[in-house]
Each structure stands twice: as structure tokens, then as C-alpha cells.
Amino acid sequence: MQNYTATVPGQYAVRITYSNLCEMIEVDTSSCHLVNIADVKELSLNPAELVKVVDLLGRETSIRPNTPLIYIYSDGSIKRVFIRED
């Protein structure tokens, strides 16, 4: 089994060949397919908005210094935050 990962966008096809020990013999070639690669930056054109802040027990709270908090964003991601204030 062989794999190929495209690293640039373009038209790609698969060519299957085999060898009879004397020469390479082409068996078949697939039709072309467009491979369009999306970068993580391209996928996040609209930055996620902060939806909710909860403490470590899951209780909704406000942003407070010196308290471990969990930020929950509109895209479903979470971020653990600790803002230290002297």
C-alpha cells in the first residue's frame, strides 16, 4: 500500500503501474481530481468570540485575576486562563 499527501493545491490523478522485472508496465490512470488545501489560517477567517467564562467547577463567572478560569468560545474551543495580578 502506498500513500501520497498533496502539499500544494492542484489537479491530481493516480497512476497504477507494475513491474514484470524487465520493464515498468502501466496498468491504469484515474481521472484528475482537484485538491484544494486549506491552511488553518484560512479556516479561521472569523475569529471565535468569547461566549462564557466558567470556574474550575463549571460555574459561570466573570473574568477575575488570580483565579483559574476556562474561557469557552463560539467555535466550541476552550482555553484555560490564569491572569496573575499582584
HELIX and SHEET records of a PDB file:
HELIX    1   1 VAL A   40  LEU A   43  1                                   4    
SHEET    1   A 2 GLY A  10  TYR A  12  0                                        
SHEET    2   A 2 HIS A  33  VAL A  35 -1                                        
SHEET    1   B 2 ARG A  15  SER A  19  0                                        
SHEET    2   B 2 MET A  24  THR A  29 -1                                        
SHEET    1   C 3 LEU A  50  ASP A  55  0                                        
SHEET    2   C 3 LEU A  69  TYR A  73 -1                                        
SHEET    3   C 3 ILE A  78  VAL A  81 -1                                        
END                                                                             
